[in-house]
Amino acid sequence: MRLTFNVEEFKEIADKLPNFETLPYEGRYRTTIGRYYYYTFLKIRDIILKIDEREEIHDYFKTGKAHLLVRVYLSKLGNILNSNTLKNISWDLYNLHNIRKLADYNTDMSVKYNKVRIAKRLSYKIFEALNNLEYDKIVGFENILKHLKKIGEKEGNKYKYFPRV
């Protein structure tokens, strides 16, 4: 999969936006929360799409259902690998998604800076956990997916150890 947009830009915007004091507070807080969520979601989704080349994954992960399906994928992979860490990452992504929805849709409520801090903390926590994830002496989410694919290839089905969604 060839990527043309670098989702790291969303993180850069999210890290800098709260400091632009000439912009309205609440608008920048709501936008920042959205950028943290989309940076986190898209980066995880793109890692999965890079390694898991099954047609159904590529079809579903590029629709509106992808927000749920990425979390389901992480949780089911957690079951396959017996990893509570992956299940917790899925839950943290769910919580970050809910904060993003609150920021995007609840215009009858005020969004304060503490929600920005929570969103940032969740995003960083998710990537710290993904980067430190360990399975079969392999470290890192992407490396583990590559490893599982290799094992499956040797056994005749490269996606044998990948979740069905």
N, C-alpha and C positions, 0 to 999 in steps of 0.2 A: 504494500500500500504506500503510495507516494503522497506525502502531505505537502500542501502548499501554504497553509497558515500555521504559524508557530504559536501554539496556545500559551506559551510562556509570556506572550504579550499581555494576556489577560491578568496574569499574576503581577506583572510589572505595573499595570494600570491600577490594580487593586492595592498594591503596596504604596503607590504614590498619591492616589486620588484623595484620601482623607486629609492630606496636608495642603490641598489647594483651598486656602481660606477665602478666596474670592468667590467660590462657588457656594450655593446654598447647602447648609449642613445636611438636611435630610435627603436631598437628592443625591449628594455624593455618597452618603452612607448606604442608601439603597442600591446604588450602582456598584459600589465596592463589593457589597455582599454578593451580588449577581456575578461579578467578575471572578471572585474567589470560587464560587460554586462552579461556574462554567470552566474555569481553568482546571479544577480538580476532576470534574466529570469527564471532560474531553480528553484530558491526558490519560486517564485510566482507560477510557473507551478506545483511544487510539493505540495504546499498548496491546489491548486485547485484539483489535482488528489487525494489527501488524503480525501477530503470531497465529491467531486462530482464523484461518482463511476459509472456514466453512461458509458456503453461500448463504445459509440461513442466518448466520451471525452477522454477516455483512449487510444483508437485507434489513434485518430487524434493528441493528444498532445504528442505523441512519434514519430512524423514524422518531416520532415523539415518544414511543414506547421505550426508547433506549434508556431513559432516566431510570425507569424501574428495572429494565433487563440487565443493566450493568450491575446494579446492586444484587439482583438474583444470581447473576453469574458469579460474583465474588462470594456470596453466601454458599452456593452449591459447590464451588471449588473448595471452600472451607470445609464442607462435609467430606468431599473426596479426599482431601489431604489431612483431615482431622485437625484443622487449624482454626482455633478460636480467634486468632488474630484476623484472619480474613473475614470471619463473621462480624467481628467488631468494626472492621473497616467498612463493611457494607452498612452497618448500623450508623456509623459516623457520617457516611455519605448521605444516608437517609435524613439524618438530622440537619446536615448542611443544606440539603435540598429543601427541607421544610422552612429553614430560615430564609432561603432565597425566595420561596413562594410567599412568605410573609412580607418580605421587602417589596416584592413585585405587585402583589395583589391587594394587600390590606391597607388601602389608602385612608381608611378611617382610624388607623392606629398610627402612633408616632414610632419611628425607628430611631433609636439612640445609638451612640457610638459603641456601647457595650455589645450590641449585636454584631458590629463589625469585628470587634475583638474575638468574639465567639466563632464567627465564620473563619477568620484568619487562623485561629488556633486549631479548628477542626481540619482545615485544609493542610496545614503543616503536620498535624498529627497523622493524618491519613498517609501522606507521603513518607513520613519518617517510618511508619509501620510497613508500608510497601517496600521501601528500600532496605529495611532490616529483616524482612520476612525470610525465614529459612526453612528449607525442606530438602531432605536427603543431601545435606551438606552444601546445598546451592543457596546463595543469598540473593535476594532481590526478586520482586514480582515478575518482571520481564524475563529474567534468567530462569526462573522456575518454570514459567510457561514454555520456554524454549526446551528446557530439560524434559518436561513431560511429553512434549511433542516428539523428541528424539526417542524416548523410551517407547512411546506408542508406535513410532515408525519401525523400530526393531521388532515389535510384536505384531506388525502387520496392519495396525490401525493408528495412524498418527494422532488421532483425536480421542483415543480410547480413554484417556485420563482427563478429558475436558468435560465441563458440565454441559448438559442439554438445557436449553432455555425455551 
